Amino acid sequence: QVQLVESGGGLVQAGGSLRLSCAASGRTVSSSAMGWFRQAPRKEREFVAAISWSGGNTKYADSMQGRATISRDNAKNTVYLQMNSLKVEDAAVYYCAARVARYVGAGVQDYAYWGQGTQVTVSS
């Protein structure tokens, strides 16, 4: 079974930075594109960023462009999301997801495996 465990969430002041991590296990994860999504109260889960299996291709939501960097270390089976200049509207539960494909996807339906999420709170 594929398992994803997020960490690194917490409370940060608006304008601050945070680095999220996703530890992956399972035989299919190492060959999977990975993504980050978030879900705020009363809102649908939305795309944040994604990275291909090789790490050569990345994709970001327009709202995160220039403020986020996704990376991965396949040797460590870990995916990272560095977020800077955080805004109050960035507050949400952030989820790591794995796709059974090498290339990135931006839709929830593109990913088959999900972590439990890590809470990011941004104070004004």
Stockholm file with secondary structure:
# STOCKHOLM 1.0

chainA/1-124         QVQLVESGGGLVQAGGSLRLSCAASGRTVSSSAMGWFRQAPRKEREFVAAISWSGGNTKYADSMQGRATISRDNAKNTVYLQMNSLKVEDAAVYYCAARVARYVGAGVQDYAYWGQGTQVTVSS
#=GR chainA/1-124 SS CCEEEEECCEEEETTCCEEEEEEEESTTGGGSEEEEEEECTTSCCEEEEEECSSSCCEEECGGGTTTEEEEEETTTTEEEEEECSCCGGGCEEEEEEEESSSSCCCSGGGCCEECCCEEEEEEC
#=GC SS_cons         CCEEEEECCEEEETTCCEEEEEEEESTTGGGSEEEEEEECTTSCCEEEEEECSSSCCEEECGGGTTTEEEEEETTTTEEEEEECSCCGGGCEEEEEEEESSSSCCCSGGGCCEECCCEEEEEEC
//
